[in-house]
Amino acid sequence: MGEEITIEALLAEGDGVLSRLRVEEQVAEAALDAVRRRIEAAGQVVAAVAAWRALRPTPAAPSETILTDVRAETADHGHHGDLDGALDGLPLRTRVARLLGQDPQRIWRAQEIGTALAAPNLGSLRTSLSQMAHAGVLIKVAAATYRFAGAVLRGG
């Protein structure tokens, strides 16, 4: 940190050496205080994030959550037995919301959504995605790119 102190320097100018050491000590204490403030601030952020994460529900595995969510609706849409394709009878917007809601932070391209849902018409899907973003169900993050907003879907 500082220069080496020799006996000669102390004998020749002891008060000056002590004065410089006190200034060096004050600078070091100020730097240490700044580090302590940064540690405190970082600790507060980490604690706030942990508290926020504790409030956020942990989603189940995507396929299991989708199947659980549609069990009641499948009977209403005439699906019985095997749940493969159970989402097929649901409105497109419901299917999109269910898919993107499984991982709300994931960013999806329209093409990926279309592939995942086996949507036959990408143009219709893009129109629905745009309308859902306008309604606050999705967030449009770029051209033909969306993520779930967490809004409740009403009316399919």
C-alpha positions as a Markdown table, in Angstrom:
| # | Residue | x | y | z |
|---|---|---|---|---|
| 1 | Met | 0.0 | 0.0 | 0.0 |
| 2 | Gly | 2.3 | 2.7 | 1.2 |
| 3 | Glu | 6.1 | 3.1 | 1.0 |
| 4 | Glu | 8.4 | 1.1 | 3.2 |
| 5 | Ile | 9.2 | 2.9 | 6.5 |
| 6 | Thr | 12.8 | 2.9 | 7.5 |
| 7 | Ile | 14.4 | 3.7 | 10.8 |
| 8 | Glu | 16.3 | 6.5 | 9.1 |
| 9 | Ala | 13.0 | 8.1 | 7.9 |
| 10 | Leu | 11.5 | 7.8 | 11.4 |
| 11 | Leu | 14.6 | 9.4 | 13.0 |
| 12 | Ala | 14.8 | 12.1 | 10.4 |
| 13 | Glu | 11.2 | 13.1 | 10.1 |
| 14 | Gly | 9.1 | 11.0 | 12.5 |
| 15 | Asp | 6.2 | 13.4 | 12.7 |
| 16 | Gly | 5.9 | 13.5 | 8.9 |
| 17 | Val | 6.0 | 9.7 | 8.6 |
| 18 | Leu | 3.3 | 9.4 | 11.2 |
| 19 | Ser | 1.2 | 12.0 | 9.5 |
| 20 | Arg | 1.5 | 10.3 | 6.1 |
| 21 | Leu | 0.6 | 6.9 | 7.8 |
| 22 | Arg | -2.5 | 8.5 | 9.4 |
| 23 | Val | -3.6 | 9.8 | 6.0 |
| 24 | Glu | -3.0 | 6.4 | 4.5 |
| 25 | Glu | -5.1 | 4.9 | 7.3 |
| 26 | Gln | -8.0 | 7.3 | 6.6 |
| 27 | Val | -7.9 | 6.5 | 2.9 |
| 28 | Ala | -7.9 | 2.7 | 3.7 |
| 29 | Glu | -10.8 | 3.2 | 6.1 |
| 30 | Ala | -12.8 | 5.1 | 3.5 |
| 31 | Ala | -12.2 | 2.4 | 1.0 |
| 32 | Leu | -13.2 | -0.2 | 3.5 |
| 33 | Asp | -16.4 | 1.7 | 4.4 |
| 34 | Ala | -17.2 | 1.9 | 0.7 |
| 35 | Val | -16.8 | -1.9 | 0.3 |
| 36 | Arg | -18.9 | -2.5 | 3.4 |
| 37 | Arg | -21.7 | -0.3 | 1.9 |
| 38 | Arg | -21.5 | -2.3 | -1.4 |
| 39 | Ile | -21.7 | -5.6 | 0.6 |
| 40 | Glu | -24.7 | -4.3 | 2.5 |
| 41 | Ala | -26.5 | -3.2 | -0.7 |
| 42 | Ala | -25.7 | -6.5 | -2.5 |
| 43 | Gly | -27.0 | -8.4 | 0.5 |
| 44 | Gln | -30.3 | -6.4 | 0.4 |
| 45 | Val | -30.7 | -7.1 | -3.3 |
| 46 | Val | -30.0 | -10.8 | -2.7 |
| 47 | Ala | -32.5 | -10.9 | 0.2 |
| 48 | Ala | -35.2 | -9.1 | -1.9 |
| 49 | Val | -34.7 | -11.5 | -4.8 |
| 50 | Ala | -34.9 | -14.5 | -2.5 |
| 51 | Ala | -38.1 | -13.1 | -1.0 |
| 52 | Trp | -39.6 | -12.5 | -4.4 |
| 53 | Arg | -38.6 | -16.0 | -5.6 |
| 54 | Ala | -40.3 | -17.5 | -2.5 |
| 55 | Leu | -43.6 | -15.8 | -3.4 |
| 56 | Arg | -43.5 | -17.0 | -7.0 |
| 57 | Pro | -44.9 | -20.5 | -7.4 |
| 58 | Thr | -42.6 | -23.1 | -8.9 |
| 59 | Pro | -44.1 | -24.5 | -12.1 |
| 60 | Ala | -44.4 | -28.3 | -12.5 |
| 61 | Ala | -42.8 | -29.9 | -15.4 |
| 62 | Pro | -44.4 | -28.5 | -18.6 |
| 63 | Ser | -46.0 | -31.6 | -19.9 |
| 64 | Glu | -47.4 | -32.6 | -16.5 |
| 65 | Thr | -48.8 | -29.1 | -15.8 |
| 66 | Ile | -50.5 | -29.0 | -19.3 |
| 67 | Leu | -52.1 | -32.4 | -18.7 |
| 68 | Thr | -53.2 | -31.5 | -15.2 |
| 69 | Asp | -54.7 | -28.2 | -16.4 |
| 70 | Val | -56.6 | -29.7 | -19.2 |
| 71 | Arg | -58.1 | -32.7 | -17.4 |
| 72 | Ala | -61.3 | -30.8 | -16.5 |
| 73 | Glu | -61.6 | -29.2 | -20.0 |
| 74 | Thr | -61.0 | -32.4 | -22.0 |
| 75 | Ala | -64.3 | -33.8 | -20.8 |
| 76 | Asp | -66.0 | -30.6 | -21.9 |
| 77 | His | -64.4 | -30.9 | -25.4 |
| 78 | Gly | -65.3 | -34.6 | -26.0 |
| 79 | His | -61.8 | -36.0 | -25.2 |
| 80 | His | -61.7 | -39.2 | -23.3 |
| 81 | Gly | -59.1 | -41.8 | -22.5 |
| 82 | Asp | -55.6 | -41.0 | -23.8 |
| 83 | Leu | -54.7 | -37.3 | -23.3 |
| 84 | Asp | -52.4 | -37.2 | -26.3 |
| 85 | Gly | -53.7 | -34.3 | -28.4 |
| 86 | Ala | -56.0 | -33.1 | -25.5 |
| 87 | Leu | -55.1 | -29.5 | -26.2 |
| 88 | Asp | -56.1 | -29.8 | -29.8 |
| 89 | Gly | -59.8 | -29.2 | -29.1 |
| 90 | Leu | -59.1 | -26.1 | -27.0 |
| 91 | Pro | -59.1 | -22.6 | -28.5 |
| 92 | Leu | -55.7 | -21.5 | -29.9 |
| 93 | Arg | -55.3 | -18.7 | -27.5 |
| 94 | Thr | -55.8 | -21.0 | -24.5 |
| 95 | Arg | -53.3 | -23.5 | -26.0 |
| 96 | Val | -50.8 | -20.6 | -26.5 |
| 97 | Ala | -51.3 | -19.3 | -23.0 |
| 98 | Arg | -50.9 | -22.8 | -21.5 |
| 99 | Leu | -47.7 | -23.4 | -23.4 |
| 100 | Leu | -46.0 | -20.1 | -22.7 |
| 101 | Gly | -47.2 | -20.1 | -19.1 |
| 102 | Gln | -45.2 | -23.2 | -18.3 |
| 103 | Asp | -42.0 | -21.1 | -18.4 |
| 104 | Pro | -43.0 | -17.4 | -18.2 |
| 105 | Gln | -39.4 | -16.1 | -18.6 |
| 106 | Arg | -38.7 | -18.1 | -21.8 |
| 107 | Ile | -38.8 | -16.1 | -25.0 |
| 108 | Trp | -40.6 | -17.9 | -27.9 |
| 109 | Arg | -40.6 | -17.2 | -31.6 |
| 110 | Ala | -43.9 | -17.6 | -33.4 |
| 111 | Gln | -42.5 | -20.4 | -35.4 |
| 112 | Glu | -41.5 | -22.3 | -32.2 |
| 113 | Ile | -45.0 | -21.9 | -30.8 |
| 114 | Gly | -46.5 | -23.0 | -34.1 |
| 115 | Thr | -44.4 | -26.1 | -34.1 |
| 116 | Ala | -45.0 | -26.9 | -30.4 |
| 117 | Leu | -48.8 | -26.6 | -30.9 |
| 118 | Ala | -48.8 | -28.1 | -34.4 |
| 119 | Ala | -50.7 | -25.0 | -35.6 |
| 120 | Pro | -51.6 | -25.5 | -39.2 |
| 121 | Asn | -51.6 | -21.8 | -40.1 |
| 122 | Leu | -48.7 | -19.6 | -39.0 |
| 123 | Gly | -50.5 | -16.4 | -40.2 |
| 124 | Ser | -53.5 | -17.1 | -38.0 |
| 125 | Leu | -51.2 | -17.9 | -35.1 |
| 126 | Arg | -49.3 | -14.6 | -35.5 |
| 127 | Thr | -52.5 | -12.7 | -35.6 |
| 128 | Ser | -53.6 | -14.4 | -32.3 |
| 129 | Leu | -50.2 | -13.7 | -30.7 |
| 130 | Ser | -50.5 | -10.1 | -31.6 |
| 131 | Gln | -54.0 | -9.9 | -30.2 |
| 132 | Met | -52.9 | -11.6 | -27.0 |
| 133 | Ala | -50.0 | -9.2 | -26.6 |
| 134 | His | -52.4 | -6.3 | -27.1 |
| 135 | Ala | -54.6 | -7.8 | -24.4 |
| 136 | Gly | -51.7 | -8.1 | -22.0 |
| 137 | Val | -51.5 | -11.9 | -22.0 |
| 138 | Leu | -48.2 | -12.0 | -23.8 |
| 139 | Ile | -45.3 | -9.5 | -24.0 |
| 140 | Lys | -44.0 | -8.9 | -27.5 |
| 141 | Val | -40.2 | -8.6 | -27.1 |
| 142 | Ala | -39.3 | -8.4 | -30.8 |
| 143 | Ala | -40.8 | -9.1 | -34.2 |
| 144 | Ala | -42.7 | -12.4 | -34.0 |
| 145 | Thr | -41.1 | -13.0 | -30.6 |
| 146 | Tyr | -43.1 | -13.3 | -27.3 |
| 147 | Arg | -43.1 | -14.3 | -23.7 |
| 148 | Phe | -45.9 | -14.9 | -21.2 |
| 149 | Ala | -47.0 | -11.9 | -19.3 |
| 150 | Gly | -48.8 | -13.7 | -16.5 |
| 151 | Ala | -52.2 | -12.2 | -17.3 |
| 152 | Val | -55.3 | -14.2 | -17.0 |
| 153 | Leu | -56.7 | -15.3 | -20.3 |
| 154 | Arg | -60.5 | -14.7 | -20.5 |
| 155 | Gly | -62.7 | -16.0 | -23.2 |
| 156 | Gly | -60.3 | -18.3 | -25.0 |
